[in-house]
Amino acid sequence: MVLTRIRIELGLTDGFPEGSNLHGYEFIAPLSSDADDDEVFFKLDRHTLVKGAYVSDTEHDHVQRPFKIVDTAPYS
């Protein structure tokens, strides 16, 4: 299993028309084709996680927001 460190930052929203590098997440994940009905990232199993791409995340307030992938790197 290959682990990857992924950094995402808030994309364009009404409150942040330029996005925000102050609002983001960094996490380590195995990049595989496993899917889970409870995943918080919308259709993550169908996205290629590459720098510059966008994913949608449903946050703790149950609002889905766009996030831009700003960095990916192998995790060791």
C-alpha positions as a printed NumPy array, in Angstrom:
array([[  0.   ,   0.   ,   0.   ],
       [  1.388,   3.384,  -1.016],
       [  0.663,   6.273,   1.33 ],
       [  0.465,   9.832,   0.042],
       [  0.469,  13.127,   1.941],
       [ -2.205,  15.402,   0.444],
       [ -2.739,  19.121,   1.136],
       [ -6.017,  20.74 ,   0.082],
       [ -7.06 ,  24.367,   0.482],
       [-10.428,  26.077,   0.243],
       [-11.417,  26.869,  -3.325],
       [-13.614,  29.66 ,  -4.629],
       [-16.656,  30.285,  -2.412],
       [-18.978,  33.232,  -1.706],
       [-16.999,  34.117,   1.425],
       [-13.614,  33.579,  -0.228],
       [-13.76 ,  34.634,  -3.894],
       [-10.011,  33.961,  -4.262],
       [-10.044,  30.771,  -2.172],
       [ -8.035,  30.569,   1.051],
       [ -4.754,  28.951,   1.974],
       [ -5.648,  29.55 ,   5.632],
       [ -8.542,  27.074,   5.39 ],
       [ -7.438,  23.614,   4.43 ],
       [ -6.538,  20.101,   5.388],
       [ -3.471,  17.961,   5.216],
       [ -3.886,  14.226,   5.464],
       [ -2.193,  10.95 ,   4.681],
       [ -4.16 ,   8.426,   2.671],
       [ -3.665,   5.215,   0.765],
       [ -4.449,   5.96 ,  -2.853],
       [ -6.379,   2.915,  -3.976],
       [ -9.728,   2.15 ,  -5.582],
       [-11.462,   1.244,  -2.248],
       [-14.811,   3.066,  -1.93 ],
       [-16.913,   3.674,   1.18 ],
       [-20.475,   4.956,   1.365],
       [-19.565,   7.122,   4.361],
       [-16.668,   8.97 ,   2.761],
       [-16.733,  12.725,   3.334],
       [-15.019,  13.577,   0.059],
       [-17.579,  13.548,  -2.726],
       [-16.803,  10.753,  -5.231],
       [-13.183,  10.551,  -4.074],
       [-12.943,   7.072,  -5.564],
       [-13.564,   8.638,  -9.018],
       [-11.106,  11.526,  -8.729],
       [ -7.441,  11.582,  -9.599],
       [ -5.701,  13.338,  -6.748],
       [ -3.201,  15.538,  -8.549],
       [ -1.961,  19.043,  -7.844],
       [ -4.349,  21.639,  -9.279],
       [ -7.429,  19.39 ,  -9.27 ],
       [-10.492,  20.073,  -7.115],
       [-12.428,  17.844,  -4.718],
       [-15.587,  18.542,  -2.739],
       [-15.595,  18.035,   1.029],
       [-18.613,  17.948,   3.323],
       [-17.403,  19.609,   6.49 ],
       [-18.547,  19.331,  10.11 ],
       [-21.35 ,  21.846,   9.469],
       [-22.732,  19.556,   6.719],
       [-21.909,  22.098,   3.991],
       [-20.132,  20.802,   0.907],
       [-17.261,  23.06 ,  -0.204],
       [-14.708,  22.95 ,  -3.03 ],
       [-11.065,  22.38 ,  -2.165],
       [ -8.068,  22.641,  -4.464],
       [ -5.311,  20.05 ,  -4.215],
       [ -2.178,  22.123,  -3.703],
       [  0.353,  19.388,  -2.921],
       [  0.778,  15.646,  -3.022],
       [  3.896,  13.77 ,  -1.989],
       [  4.814,  10.193,  -1.133],
       [  4.664,   9.579,   2.605],
       [  7.352,   7.48 ,   4.187]])
